[in-house]
Amino acid sequence: MPQTKILLDENEIPSHWYNVVADMPNPPAPPLGPDGKPVGPDALAAIFPEALIEQEVSAERWIPIPEPVREIYRLWRPAPLYRAHRLEEALGTPARIYYKYEGVSPAGSHKPNTAVAQAYYNREAGIKRLTTETGAGQWGSSLALAGQLFGLEVRVYMVRVSYEQKPFRRSMMHTWGAEVLASPSERTEAGRRILAGDPDSPGSLGIAISEAVEEAASRDDTNYALGSVLNHVLLHQTIIGQEAKRQFEKIGEYPDAIFAPCGGGSNFGGVAFPFLADKAAGREIRLVAVEPTSCPTLTKGHYAYDFGDAIGMTPLLLMYTLGHDFVPPGIHAGGLRYHGDSALVSQLHHEGLVEAVAVPQLATFEAGVRFARSEGILPAPESNHAICAVIEEALRCKESGESRVLFFNLSGHGHFDMAAYDSFFAGELEDFDYPEEAIEESLARLPKVG
């Protein structure tokens, strides 16, 4: 029988995270303060432990994974690599399709890969509480789990539209001991300011970040944990791509193209960055970030310095952005509703080393259903974006007759997203192509630098 699952033993869990900065053709652009001047690592000391700050600015290629973190990784890692034989047959494509399934984690997504690491470093630094934001709830659930494993209190500011759409993600966070608040909330000055201007605000990841950062900065026993965007977060996620490389080696294959959903960038960076080292060494491989047409950061945003949150509490980062006060439509792929992107992903895209495509909401659910009916796994709405792009590529291979290896990151299952699927089957979902004029209006309010 043809092999479906490619597995690794627990002793093959990577011992180090891979830092893409070491293989980038140009060093990352520095973060800036409100005065437009570069800021040093001490600017992050109020909300992050020293170990994570060191990782944030490191240019070392390999960063050791602490043994207590690897011990917890063993609960679900190494994650399996699958060959999608049934999907290939359903599409009638000569392409060979593989996917890394991160839904095997306790939280059902890739997010615990960094949540566990961040909770560990904060515990070691003597921190007692963590605050964070979450969109669809995968990150909030993951940090709630990690906080429970390391004895930390966790408060989650959940984007209001997702708070209302995904009640069982909230239940998951509560089960692991976290407190969950709908954002914008009355709990913070940032939240009150947003609500004063729009009492019915659906919220955004930028707003939720403002609330979580504000609280963390106001308490000595509390730090902030971020689920995407920053360098150290993408660093921790590279365990995905490293495992995948070993799994491909076992079967004598290598991907021609890699696809992953992209909101803040940790999903894409986690699977693609370890392969970028090969690309830097001259190997041909396409690395494709897939985003929603309703929040088209890489495909329609500006490459500029902007705040990571809605009201300007963070340092300025050079990234693709739609404007820090951009509030995207309430699509069900809540994890992709972020105004900006990782500075590392943004720079690599700007320099032409990675690609980006945007896909509409209905097409992503059509792709997810097609995948589920072939492969049996029901994907998260975010993951459906990568599946949509892979199916389109596989059908192009069908037309050309090319037998190419296509690989994507199935970043999580959709078991807590069934209301979204119900809406899709009921014909209640619609596509959102965010108006160009609205994007331009938001971009006009980018901070002035220099």
N, C-alpha and C positions, 0 to 999 in steps of 0.2 A: 504494500500500500504506500502511496506517496505520503511524505512526512507533512503533518499539519502544524504541530507545535515544536518549536526549537527551544529547548530548556537549558538552563545553566544550574549548576549546583550552588549551594549557599556559600561554599568557599570561593566561588568565583565572583561574588559581589565585589565591585571595585573598592580598592583601599584608598583611592585618592579621587578628588573632584578635578575636572579639567578646566583650566582657566584660559579661555579663548584669547584674552588680551595678549598672551605671549606670542600668538601667531597672527595677530592683526597687522596689516601692512603699515598702519599708522597708529600711534598711541591714542587712547580715548581723549576726547575733549574734556577739559576740567569743568566741574560744576562751578557756578558763579553765585555770588551773594547778591543782595538787592542793589548794591552799588556797581554791579557789573564786573567786579574783580573776582579772580579765582579764590575759592575757599578751600581750606585744608580739611583733613579728617576730623579735626576738633569741632567742626560745625555740626557733626552728627552725634557728638558725645552725649547730648541731652536725651537722646531717644534710642541709641543702639549701644550694645556692649562693645568693648575694645576689640575683641576677637573678630566680630563681624565687620567692624570698620576697617580692620587690617585686610580682610578679604575683599572688601569693597574697592580698595585702592591697589591691591596686589597686582603685580605683573608676572608672578611666578606661574609656571605652566601647570604644576601639580600641587594641590593643597590636600594634606592628609585628612582623612575622615576619622574623627574620634571613634574609638571602639564602642562607647556607649551608644553612639548614633548607629553604627553598623549593626550592633546587637538588635536594636529596634527594627532596622531595615529588614532583618531576617524574618520578621512577621509576615512579610509579603514579597520581598525581593529574593532572587532576581525575578523580574516580571517576564512572562512568556512572550516570545515572538511567534506570530501565527503566519502561515501561508493561507491566503484567502482563496482556496481552490474553488469553492462554490460560487463566490462572487465572480471570479474569472469566467467560470462556465456560464453564469447567468448573463454576463456582458458579452460573451463570445469574443473575448479579447485574447491576443497572443501575449499580452503583458503578464508578468508575474508580479502579483500584488502581495505585499507583506505588511503586517501591522504589529506594533508593540502595544500590548494591552496593559495600561496603567490602572484600569478599573479594579484590579485585584487587591488594591490597598484597602485598609479598613474604612477609609473615608470615600472610597470609590473613585478616586482620581489620582493624578500625579502630584497633587499639592503636598502630601505629607513628606515628600522627599526633602523639602526645605523647611517645613514646619517643625519637624523633629530636630533638625540641626539648629534652627533659631531658638527653639525652646531650651535645648541643651546649653548653648552658649550663654543665654540669659540666666539660666539657673546657676551656672558656674560663676557668673558675675554677681550673684547675690540678689538678683531681681526677683520680686514676688508676684508681680502682675504684668500682663501683656494686654495691650489694646491693638485692635486691627480693624480693617474694613473687609467686607466681602461683597461680591456681586451676586452670582447665582448660589453661592453658599459652599462651593467646594473648598475654598480656602478657609473660610470660617470654621467649617467642620474639621478640617485638618489641623488647624491651630488649637481648636478645642481638644482634640484627641492628644496632641503633643503636650499641651498644658497639663492635661490629666496625667500623662505618663511621667512628667517631670515635676509635678506638684506645684504648678503655677495657676493663679487665677487668670481667666481670660474674659475680656469684654469685647464683643463684636458689634461694630456698626454696619448693619446690613442695608444695602441700597433698597429704598422703600419699595420700588416696583417689584424687586425680587423677593423681598420680605413678604409681600402679599401673594406673589405667584407661587412660591415654593415653601409652604408651611412645614413640610417634613424635613427640609434642610435645617430649619430652626429647631425642630424636635431632636434632630441628630446632635446639634450643638448643645442643647440643653442636657441631653443624655450624658454627654461627656463633661458636663459641669460648667459650661460657658453661659454668660449672660448675653442676650442678643437684643439690640435696640434697632428700630427702624430709623434709617438716615435719609434726610436730615431730621435731627431730633432737637428737643428743647434742652438737652443735657449740656450742650456746649455753646459757646459764643458763635462759633462757625455755623452750627446748625440753626441757631436762632436768627442769624443774619440772613441765611438763605430762605427760611420760612417767612421772614418779614417781607421779603420781596416776592415770594411765590408760596403761599400757604399750601398749595396742592402739588408742590414739587415732587416728581417721581424719584428724585435723587440721582446720583451718579457716583462712580467710583472716586472721582476727584473730590466730591463733597464728603463722602465717607472717610477718605484719607485725612481731610482737614480735621474732622471731628476726632479721629483716633490719635492723630499727631498732637492736637491741642491738649488732649487729656494726658497723654504720655509725658509731654513736656512740662506739665504742671505738677507732677508727682515724682519724688525721688525713688519710690519703690516700684515704679512702672516704666516699662519700655514699650516701644512700638515695634510690631512685626509686620512685614510687608510680604504679600503673596506673589509679587511679580516685579518687573521693571528694573530694580536695582541689580548691580553686578553680582553681589553675593548670592542673590536669589537664583539667578540663572546658573551660577557656578554649581550650586547644590543640585540643580536639576540635570546636570550633565551625566549623572549616573545612568540616565535613560539611554542616551546615545552610546555611552561606553559599553553597556551591556549589549545593545543591539549590534555593535561592531563585532563583539565576540561571537554572538549568535550567527551572524552572517558568515564569519570565518569558518564556523563549524560545518556549514553546508556548502562552502565554496561559492557563495554569492556576494554581490556588492550592489548597492542601489544606484541606479542611474539618476533618480530624482527622489527627494524627500519632501514630504508635505506635513505641515502641522498648523493647527489653529493658532492665531496670533491676536492677543488682546494687549497685554502688557509686555509679552515676549518670553515668559519663562517656559511655556510649553514648547514653543518653536526652538528657543535657544537650547533647551535641555536635550532635545533629540538631534538638532542639526549641528551644534557647535563642535562636538567631537569629530564629525565628518569634515568640518571646515578646515581642520588641520591637514587632512588629506588634500583638500582642494588647494590649500596654500602651497602644498608640496608638488602641485601640478596635476593631480588627478581630476578628471572631468566628472562633475556631479552637480546637479541642480538642487538648490535649497530654496524651497518655496513657502513663504508665510501666507496663510489664508485668513482673511478678515471679512467681516460683514459689510455689505454695501451701505448699511445704515450708520456705520462707524468706521469710515474708510481712512484710517490714520496714515498708513504707509502709501496708499494709492492716491489719496487726494489731499493729505495734510502738507504742511510746510515744514521744512527742515530748519528749525530755529530753536533758540533758547526759550524755554517756557517752564512754568512751575509744574510740579508733579501733582499738586492738589488744586482745589477749586478757588481758594482765596489767597494763595501765595505764602504759605507757611514753610514750604520746602525750598532748598536751594534751586537755582535755575539749572536745567539740564538741556544739553543740545540733543534734540530728538525730533522725530516726526510728530507733529501735533496738530490737532484740530482746534486748539485754543483751550486753556485751562478751565474756562467756564462753559465749555461745550457740554450740553446735555443731550445725549443720543436718544432715539426712540426706545421704548420699553420692549425690545425684542427678548425672546426667551433665552438666547445665548448670553446670559447676564455677565459671564466672565469675560466677554469680549467688548464690553461697553466702556472702554477707557479712552480718554481724549488723546493720550500720548502713547509712546512705545519705549521700550528699553533703549537707553542711549547706545548700548552695544549693537543691538539689532538695527537701530536706526542708522548708525554709522556704516555698518556693513552693507546695508541696503543703499545708502547714499553713494558708497564707493563701488556699487555694482557687483558685490560678491554674493548677495542673496536677492531673491526675487520676491514679489508680493502680488497677490491677486485678491480681488474682492468678489464675493458671491452673495446672491440674494437669499433671504430667509426661506422662502418656499422651496427653492431648489435644494437647500441644505436638508430640510426635513424629508423631501422626496428621496434624497440620497441615503439618509439615515434609515428610512423604512426599507429601502432596497437592500441595504447592507444587513439589517436585522433579519430580513426574510431569507437571506442567503447564508449568513454566518451565524445567526442565532443570538448574537450579542446586541442588546439595545443600547445605542450610543447616547452620550450626553449631547445636547444641542450644540455646544462648542465643538465637540469632536466631529459633528456632522459637516462642519465647514471643510475639514481636511478630506473627509470621505467624498464630498461633492467634487472637490478639485481632482482627486485621484480618479474618480469615475470618468470625469471629462477627459483626463489624460489617457486613461485606458481605452476609451472609445476612439481617441485619436490614433492610438496604436492599432486599433482594429482597422481603421481606414487605411493606414500606411503599411500594415503588415509587420510592424516592428515588434520584436519580442524584448521589451525593456523591463527592467526591474524597478517597480514603484513601491515606495515604502512610506507609511504614514504613522503618526503617533495617535493611537486611540486613547486619548487622555483621560477618559472616564466613562462610566456607565450612566444611563439616563433613568435609573429606577426612581429617582426623586423628581423627575421632570415629566411625569406622565400627563400632568395638566397641559403641558405644551403640546404633547402628541395628541391629546384629546382635542385641543383647539385646532390642530392641523387637520385631523380627520373630519372635524365638523365644518371645515372651510372658513374658520374664523381668523386665520392668520393672513397677513398681507406682507408684501414686500415694501421696504422703505429704502428709497434712494434719497439720502439726505440732501436737501436743496443746496446747490452751490452757493447761493446768496447767503444762506444761513451760516455755512462754513466760513465764507469770506468775512461775514460780520463778526464771527467769533475770533477769527485770526487777526482782525483789525485791532483787537484788544490784547495782542501779545505784548509782554513787557518790553520796554525799550532797553536795548543793551548796547553799550558803547557810545 
